Amino acid sequence: MLYSIPFSFPETYGGLAETDGIARFDGEHLTLEFQVRDSVFGVVKSEVKEITLPVEEIATVHYKRGRFSGRLSIRSHKIVQEIPVQKGGEFILSFKRRHRDEGEEFASILQLRVSEAKLRRLEGE
């Protein structure tokens, strides 16, 4: 089953740009499709970028529900250079208020698959 949710990256390039996209999870891969645009005029846009992370490359998943938004923090086992707001392999997807419930479900499913991948890796050792 394919799960998808719209997201944004908070504070892209120190607030000089905005990033909107769609996160998709098919049970094996997390795919982020996004576009960066300048926050002053909103006219200058990058090409649409697509990044796919296998579930085995995801180290941790943490969801925080706020009053006005939801935030999904994902830490990868490696640095993903194409993501404009990552630090040390960690990046945050922000969800608008109306998508908080979907974000929580998305995070739960992703966390379950990450845990299953870790368990398979441990059983193989």
Phi and psi restraints in degrees (value plus and minus 20) as a CYANA .aco file:
   2 LEU   PHI    -122.7   -82.7
   2 LEU   PSI     106.8   146.8
   3 TYR   PHI    -130.1   -90.1
   3 TYR   PSI     118.7   158.7
   4 SER   PHI    -163.8  -123.8
   4 SER   PSI     132.3   172.3
   5 ILE   PHI    -176.0  -136.0
   5 ILE   PSI     119.2   159.2
   6 PRO   PHI     -93.8   -53.8
   6 PRO   PSI     125.9   165.9
   7 PHE   PHI    -165.8  -125.8
   7 PHE   PSI     151.9   191.9
   8 SER   PHI    -158.9  -118.9
   8 SER   PSI     136.1   176.1
   9 PHE   PHI    -114.5   -74.5
   9 PHE   PSI     105.0   145.0
  10 PRO   PHI     -93.2   -53.2
  10 PRO   PSI     124.4   164.4
  11 GLU   PHI      34.3    74.3
  11 GLU   PSI      29.0    69.0
  12 THR   PHI     -87.1   -47.1
  12 THR   PSI     108.9   148.9
  13 TYR   PHI      30.0    70.0
  13 TYR   PSI      26.7    66.7
  14 GLY   PHI      46.6    86.6
  14 GLY   PSI       6.1    46.1
  15 GLY   PHI      70.8   110.8
  15 GLY   PSI     -20.2    19.8
  16 LEU   PHI    -101.6   -61.6
  16 LEU   PSI     -30.9     9.1
  17 ALA   PHI    -161.0  -121.0
  17 ALA   PSI     140.7   180.7
  18 GLU   PHI    -142.1  -102.1
  18 GLU   PSI     124.4   164.4
  19 THR   PHI    -148.9  -108.9
  19 THR   PSI     103.8   143.8
  20 ASP   PHI    -142.5  -102.5
  20 ASP   PSI     127.4   167.4
  21 GLY   PHI    -186.8  -146.8
  21 GLY   PSI    -190.8  -150.8
  22 ILE   PHI    -148.4  -108.4
  22 ILE   PSI     110.2   150.2
  23 ALA   PHI    -120.7   -80.7
  23 ALA   PSI     113.2   153.2
  24 ARG   PHI    -146.3  -106.3
  24 ARG   PSI     123.0   163.0
  25 PHE   PHI    -155.5  -115.5
  25 PHE   PSI     103.1   143.1
  26 ASP   PHI    -124.3   -84.3
  26 ASP   PSI     -11.3    28.7
  27 GLY   PHI      81.4   121.4
  27 GLY   PSI     -42.8    -2.8
  28 GLU   PHI    -143.4  -103.4
  28 GLU   PSI     -47.9    -7.9
  29 HIS   PHI    -156.0  -116.0
  29 HIS   PSI     118.6   158.6
  30 LEU   PHI    -118.1   -78.1
  30 LEU   PSI     101.8   141.8
  31 THR   PHI    -135.6   -95.6
  31 THR   PSI     108.0   148.0
  32 LEU   PHI    -132.2   -92.2
  32 LEU   PSI     101.6   141.6
  33 GLU   PHI    -136.9   -96.9
  33 GLU   PSI     101.4   141.4
  34 PHE   PHI    -170.7  -130.7
  34 PHE   PSI     145.7   185.7
  35 GLN   PHI    -158.1  -118.1
  35 GLN   PSI     116.1   156.1
  36 VAL   PHI    -121.4   -81.4
  36 VAL   PSI     116.5   156.5
  37 ARG   PHI    -157.2  -117.2
  37 ARG   PSI     133.9   173.9
  38 ASP   PHI     -88.6   -48.6
  38 ASP   PSI     125.1   165.1
  39 SER   PHI    -107.5   -67.5
  39 SER   PSI     -29.2    10.8
  40 VAL   PHI     -97.0   -57.0
  40 VAL   PSI     -77.3   -37.3
  41 PHE   PHI    -128.6   -88.6
  41 PHE   PSI     -42.5    -2.5
  42 GLY   PHI      53.3    93.3
  42 GLY   PSI      -7.3    32.7
  43 VAL   PHI    -112.1   -72.1
  43 VAL   PSI     -66.2   -26.2
  44 VAL   PHI     -95.9   -55.9
  44 VAL   PSI      99.0   139.0
  45 LYS   PHI    -144.8  -104.8
  45 LYS   PSI     127.3   167.3
  46 SER   PHI    -103.1   -63.1
  46 SER   PSI     150.4   190.4
  47 GLU   PHI     -89.6   -49.6
  47 GLU   PSI     136.9   176.9
  48 VAL   PHI     -88.4   -48.4
  48 VAL   PSI     108.5   148.5
  49 LYS   PHI    -128.3   -88.3
  49 LYS   PSI     125.9   165.9
  50 GLU   PHI    -151.3  -111.3
  50 GLU   PSI     106.2   146.2
  51 ILE   PHI    -143.8  -103.8
  51 ILE   PSI     113.0   153.0
  52 THR   PHI    -140.1  -100.1
  52 THR   PSI     106.3   146.3
  53 LEU   PHI    -134.3   -94.3
  53 LEU   PSI     101.1   141.1
  54 PRO   PHI     -84.1   -44.1
  54 PRO   PSI     127.2   167.2
  55 VAL   PHI     -78.9   -38.9
  55 VAL   PSI     -48.3    -8.3
  56 GLU   PHI     -87.4   -47.4
  56 GLU   PSI     -41.5    -1.5
  57 GLU   PHI    -108.8   -68.8
  57 GLU   PSI     -24.2    15.8
  58 ILE   PHI    -112.4   -72.4
  58 ILE   PSI     104.3   144.3
  59 ALA   PHI    -107.7   -67.7
  59 ALA   PSI     -69.2   -29.2
  60 THR   PHI    -161.7  -121.7
  60 THR   PSI     134.7   174.7
  61 VAL   PHI    -156.0  -116.0
  61 VAL   PSI     108.3   148.3
  62 HIS   PHI    -159.5  -119.5
  62 HIS   PSI     108.7   148.7
  63 TYR   PHI    -130.5   -90.5
  63 TYR   PSI     114.2   154.2
  64 LYS   PHI    -145.6  -105.6
  64 LYS   PSI     101.0   141.0
  65 ARG   PHI    -113.3   -73.3
  65 ARG   PSI     102.3   142.3
  66 GLY   PHI    -125.3   -85.3
  66 GLY   PSI     157.8   197.8
  67 ARG   PHI     -87.3   -47.3
  67 ARG   PSI     -58.7   -18.7
  68 PHE   PHI    -132.4   -92.4
  68 PHE   PSI     -26.5    13.5
  69 SER   PHI    -181.0  -141.0
  69 SER   PSI     155.5   195.5
  70 GLY   PHI    -144.8  -104.8
  70 GLY   PSI     129.8   169.8
  71 ARG   PHI    -151.7  -111.7
  71 ARG   PSI     109.6   149.6
  72 LEU   PHI    -132.5   -92.5
  72 LEU   PSI      94.2   134.2
  73 SER   PHI    -117.5   -77.5
  73 SER   PSI     106.8   146.8
  74 ILE   PHI    -145.4  -105.4
  74 ILE   PSI     109.6   149.6
  75 ARG   PHI    -134.7   -94.7
  75 ARG   PSI     107.3   147.3
  76 SER   PHI    -117.9   -77.9
  76 SER   PSI     139.0   179.0
  77 HIS   PHI     -93.6   -53.6
  77 HIS   PSI     -32.4     7.6
  78 LYS   PHI    -160.9  -120.9
  78 LYS   PSI     140.5   180.5
  79 ILE   PHI     -95.5   -55.5
  79 ILE   PSI     111.7   151.7
  80 VAL   PHI    -126.2   -86.2
  80 VAL   PSI      76.0   116.0
  81 GLN   PHI     -81.8   -41.8
  81 GLN   PSI     -48.0    -8.0
  82 GLU   PHI     -91.5   -51.5
  82 GLU   PSI     -36.3     3.7
  83 ILE   PHI    -105.9   -65.9
  83 ILE   PSI      99.1   139.1
  84 PRO   PHI     -89.7   -49.7
  84 PRO   PSI     -36.6     3.4
  85 VAL   PHI    -140.3  -100.3
  85 VAL   PSI       2.8    42.8
  86 GLN   PHI    -106.2   -66.2
  86 GLN   PSI     126.9   166.9
  87 LYS   PHI    -151.8  -111.8
  87 LYS   PSI      97.5   137.5
  88 GLY   PHI      38.9    78.9
  88 GLY   PSI      13.4    53.4
  89 GLY   PHI      66.2   106.2
  89 GLY   PSI     -18.3    21.7
  90 GLU   PHI    -130.1   -90.1
  90 GLU   PSI     118.3   158.3
  91 PHE   PHI    -163.3  -123.3
  91 PHE   PSI     140.4   180.4
  92 ILE   PHI    -142.2  -102.2
  92 ILE   PSI     111.2   151.2
  93 LEU   PHI    -122.1   -82.1
  93 LEU   PSI     110.2   150.2
  94 SER   PHI    -128.0   -88.0
  94 SER   PSI     116.5   156.5
  95 PHE   PHI    -136.9   -96.9
  95 PHE   PSI     119.6   159.6
  96 LYS   PHI     -87.1   -47.1
  96 LYS   PSI     142.4   182.4
  97 ARG   PHI     -71.5   -31.5
  97 ARG   PSI     -63.7   -23.7
  98 ARG   PHI     -89.0   -49.0
  98 ARG   PSI     -32.9     7.1
  99 HIS   PHI    -129.3   -89.3
  99 HIS   PSI     -10.1    29.9
 100 ARG   PHI     -80.5   -40.5
 100 ARG   PSI     -64.3   -24.3
 101 ASP   PHI     -84.1   -44.1
 101 ASP   PSI     -63.6   -23.6
 102 GLU   PHI     -82.0   -42.0
 102 GLU   PSI     -59.7   -19.7
 103 GLY   PHI     -82.4   -42.4
 103 GLY   PSI     -59.9   -19.9
 104 GLU   PHI     -85.6   -45.6
 104 GLU   PSI     -62.1   -22.1
 105 GLU   PHI     -86.0   -46.0
 105 GLU   PSI     -63.4   -23.4
 106 PHE   PHI     -77.7   -37.7
 106 PHE   PSI     -66.6   -26.6
 107 ALA   PHI     -83.3   -43.3
 107 ALA   PSI     -60.8   -20.8
 108 SER   PHI     -83.2   -43.2
 108 SER   PSI     -64.1   -24.1
 109 ILE   PHI     -86.2   -46.2
 109 ILE   PSI     -63.4   -23.4
 110 LEU   PHI     -82.9   -42.9
 110 LEU   PSI     -64.6   -24.6
 111 GLN   PHI     -81.2   -41.2
 111 GLN   PSI     -61.1   -21.1
 112 LEU   PHI     -79.8   -39.8
 112 LEU   PSI     -66.9   -26.9
 113 ARG   PHI     -86.6   -46.6
 113 ARG   PSI     -57.2   -17.2
 114 VAL   PHI     -83.7   -43.7
 114 VAL   PSI     -63.6   -23.6
 115 SER   PHI     -83.1   -43.1
 115 SER   PSI     -61.6   -21.6
 116 GLU   PHI     -83.1   -43.1
 116 GLU   PSI     -59.8   -19.8
 117 ALA   PHI     -85.0   -45.0
 117 ALA   PSI     -60.5   -20.5
 118 LYS   PHI     -83.1   -43.1
 118 LYS   PSI     -62.2   -22.2
 119 LEU   PHI     -82.6   -42.6
 119 LEU   PSI     -64.3   -24.3
 120 ARG   PHI     -80.4   -40.4
 120 ARG   PSI     -60.9   -20.9
 121 ARG   PHI     -84.9   -44.9
 121 ARG   PSI     -61.6   -21.6
 122 LEU   PHI     -87.3   -47.3
 122 LEU   PSI     -58.4   -18.4
 123 GLU   PHI     -87.5   -47.5
 123 GLU   PSI     -48.1    -8.1
 124 GLY   PHI     -98.5   -58.5
 124 GLY   PSI     -34.7     5.3
